[in-house]
Amino acid sequence: MEKHLEGLTLLQKRLVKAYATSIMGEVRTVKDVKPEALQRYVELEIAEREITALTNE
């Protein structure tokens, strides 16, 4: 289920998930994500979560 995170280290995956959670909770924005190379992964993680939520309703 984490194909969108393939190629990332375990630490990077955890960062992506943490950033996605804080962005979805409106605590941060995607522009706050550092390193910037992870921004696209955070966007993909958010999209995955939204799709999962829609398909599980």
N, CA and C atoms as an extended XYZ file, in Angstrom:
171
Properties=species:S:1:pos:R:3:atomname:S:1:resname:S:1:resid:I:1 pbc="F F F"
N         0.814       -1.200        0.000 N   MET     1
C         0.000        0.000        0.000 CA  MET     1
C         0.853        1.258        0.000 C   MET     1
N         2.128        1.112        0.217 N   GLU     2
C         3.000        2.287        0.262 CA  GLU     2
C         3.876        2.396       -0.978 C   GLU     2
N         3.333        2.007       -2.118 N   LYS     3
C         4.119        2.073       -3.348 CA  LYS     3
C         4.576        3.494       -3.657 C   LYS     3
N         3.780        4.477       -3.234 N   HIS     4
C         4.120        5.870       -3.502 CA  HIS     4
C         5.322        6.325       -2.675 C   HIS     4
N         5.740        5.510       -1.706 N   LEU     5
C         6.888        5.858       -0.864 CA  LEU     5
C         8.106        4.987       -1.155 C   LEU     5
N         8.038        4.171       -2.207 N   GLU     6
C         9.166        3.306       -2.549 CA  GLU     6
C        10.404        4.146       -2.833 C   GLU     6
N        11.536        3.647       -2.378 N   GLY     7
C        12.797        4.334       -2.611 CA  GLY     7
C        13.197        5.268       -1.481 C   GLY     7
N        12.287        5.506       -0.547 N   LEU     8
C        12.603        6.359        0.590 CA  LEU     8
C        13.138        5.518        1.744 C   LEU     8
N        13.963        6.131        2.571 N   THR     9
C        14.441        5.441        3.765 CA  THR     9
C        13.307        5.393        4.785 C   THR     9
N        13.478        4.582        5.812 N   LEU    10
C        12.462        4.488        6.867 CA  LEU    10
C        12.249        5.851        7.525 C   LEU    10
N        13.319        6.573        7.763 N   LEU    11
C        13.221        7.907        8.362 CA  LEU    11
C        12.433        8.851        7.460 C   LEU    11
N        12.711        8.828        6.163 N   GLN    12
C        11.992        9.691        5.226 CA  GLN    12
C        10.509        9.324        5.182 C   GLN    12
N        10.203        8.037        5.222 N   LYS    13
C         8.798        7.611        5.225 CA  LYS    13
C         8.080        8.136        6.464 C   LYS    13
N         8.746        8.067        7.605 N   ARG    14
C         8.138        8.569        8.842 CA  ARG    14
C         7.936       10.074        8.781 C   ARG    14
N         8.914       10.784        8.207 N   LEU    15
C         8.769       12.239        8.049 CA  LEU    15
C         7.579       12.564        7.153 C   LEU    15
N         7.463       11.856        6.044 N   VAL    16
C         6.358       12.085        5.104 CA  VAL    16
C         5.020       11.883        5.808 C   VAL    16
N         4.904       10.805        6.564 N   LYS    17
C         3.651       10.525        7.255 CA  LYS    17
C         3.354       11.567        8.333 C   LYS    17
N         4.378       12.004        9.040 N   ALA    18
C         4.191       13.018       10.083 CA  ALA    18
C         3.783       14.355        9.473 C   ALA    18
N         4.464       14.749        8.392 N   TYR    19
C         4.102       15.996        7.722 CA  TYR    19
C         2.680       15.918        7.177 C   TYR    19
N         2.317       14.787        6.583 N   ALA    20
C         0.964       14.643        6.024 CA  ALA    20
C        -0.082       14.796        7.117 C   ALA    20
N         0.176       14.201        8.258 N   THR    21
C        -0.767       14.304        9.378 CA  THR    21
C        -0.912       15.748        9.836 C   THR    21
N         0.217       16.462        9.970 N   SER    22
C         0.134       17.845       10.448 CA  SER    22
C        -0.486       18.771        9.403 C   SER    22
N        -0.291       18.468        8.135 N   ILE    23
C        -0.906       19.283        7.075 CA  ILE    23
C        -2.410       19.045        7.038 C   ILE    23
N        -2.808       17.780        7.154 N   MET    24
C        -4.242       17.469        7.144 CA  MET    24
C        -4.935       18.045        8.374 C   MET    24
N        -4.198       18.196        9.463 N   GLY    25
C        -4.738       18.807       10.671 CA  GLY    25
C        -4.636       20.322       10.655 C   GLY    25
N        -4.203       20.864        9.524 N   GLU    26
C        -4.078       22.302        9.292 CA  GLU    26
C        -3.115       22.979       10.268 C   GLU    26
N        -2.055       22.243       10.656 N   VAL    27
C        -1.019       22.800       11.513 CA  VAL    27
C         0.120       23.359       10.663 C   VAL    27
N         0.377       22.719        9.526 N   ARG    28
C         1.434       23.123        8.600 CA  ARG    28
C         0.880       23.174        7.186 C   ARG    28
N         1.729       23.637        6.261 N   THR    29
C         1.406       23.592        4.841 CA  THR    29
C         2.492       22.787        4.133 C   THR    29
N         2.238       22.427        2.887 N   VAL    30
C         3.228       21.662        2.121 CA  VAL    30
C         4.519       22.465        1.981 C   VAL    30
N         4.427       23.768        1.939 N   LYS    31
C         5.634       24.604        1.820 CA  LYS    31
C         6.527       24.515        3.053 C   LYS    31
N         5.984       24.056        4.183 N   ASP    32
C         6.763       23.897        5.411 CA  ASP    32
C         7.622       22.637        5.398 C   ASP    32
N         7.373       21.730        4.450 N   VAL    33
C         8.076       20.445        4.412 CA  VAL    33
C         9.542       20.643        4.054 C   VAL    33
N        10.412       20.146        4.925 N   LYS    34
C        11.855       20.196        4.699 CA  LYS    34
C        12.385       18.796        4.916 C   LYS    34
N        13.204       18.247        4.080 N   PRO    35
C        13.730       18.802        2.842 CA  PRO    35
C        12.649       18.889        1.754 C   PRO    35
N        12.827       19.859        0.884 N   GLU    36
C        11.825       20.120       -0.144 CA  GLU    36
C        11.596       18.920       -1.064 C   GLU    36
N        12.589       18.048       -1.182 N   ALA    37
C        12.454       16.868       -2.044 CA  ALA    37
C        11.322       15.950       -1.562 C   ALA    37
N        10.931       16.072       -0.313 N   LEU    38
C         9.857       15.230        0.224 CA  LEU    38
C         8.465       15.808       -0.021 C   LEU    38
N         8.379       17.037       -0.497 N   GLN    39
C         7.071       17.676       -0.672 CA  GLN    39
C         6.145       16.870       -1.563 C   GLN    39
N         6.648       16.358       -2.669 N   ARG    40
C         5.777       15.596       -3.584 CA  ARG    40
C         5.312       14.300       -2.941 C   ARG    40
N         6.167       13.698       -2.100 N   TYR    41
C         5.769       12.478       -1.402 CA  TYR    41
C         4.683       12.770       -0.367 C   TYR    41
N         4.790       13.922        0.278 N   VAL    42
C         3.769       14.314        1.250 CA  VAL    42
C         2.437       14.529        0.531 C   VAL    42
N         2.472       15.174       -0.617 N   GLU    43
C         1.243       15.379       -1.389 CA  GLU    43
C         0.634       14.041       -1.800 C   GLU    43
N         1.480       13.098       -2.204 N   LEU    44
C         0.993       11.769       -2.573 CA  LEU    44
C         0.405       11.034       -1.369 C   LEU    44
N         1.038       11.168       -0.213 N   GLU    45
C         0.538       10.530        1.011 CA  GLU    45
C        -0.839       11.088        1.373 C   GLU    45
N        -1.007       12.389        1.273 N   ILE    46
C        -2.300       13.008        1.572 CA  ILE    46
C        -3.358       12.503        0.590 C   ILE    46
N        -2.999       12.440       -0.691 N   ALA    47
C        -3.939       11.944       -1.698 CA  ALA    47
C        -4.323       10.497       -1.415 C   ALA    47
N        -3.351        9.664       -1.056 N   GLU    48
C        -3.628        8.262       -0.722 CA  GLU    48
C        -4.612        8.161        0.444 C   GLU    48
N        -4.396        8.977        1.461 N   ARG    49
C        -5.280        8.949        2.642 CA  ARG    49
C        -6.685        9.400        2.266 C   ARG    49
N        -6.790       10.426        1.428 N   GLU    50
C        -8.107       10.920        1.030 CA  GLU    50
C        -8.842        9.886        0.192 C   GLU    50
N        -8.136        9.224       -0.700 N   ILE    51
C        -8.745        8.188       -1.540 CA  ILE    51
C        -9.220        7.027       -0.663 C   ILE    51
N        -8.379        6.633        0.282 N   THR    52
C        -8.742        5.548        1.192 CA  THR    52
C        -9.984        5.905        1.992 C   THR    52
N       -10.045        7.138        2.467 N   ALA    53
C       -11.212        7.573        3.241 CA  ALA    53
C       -12.473        7.554        2.395 C   ALA    53
N       -12.371        7.954        1.130 N   LEU    54
C       -13.529        7.969        0.246 CA  LEU    54
C       -13.997        6.562       -0.121 C   LEU    54
N       -13.061        5.655       -0.302 N   THR    55
C       -13.443        4.300       -0.711 CA  THR    55
C       -13.923        3.456        0.453 C   THR    55
N       -13.636        3.886        1.676 N   ASN    56
C       -14.072        3.135        2.859 CA  ASN    56
C       -15.379        3.655        3.434 C   ASN    56
N       -15.971        4.644        2.826 N   GLU    57
C       -17.231        5.194        3.341 CA  GLU    57
C       -18.394        4.318        2.995 C   GLU    57
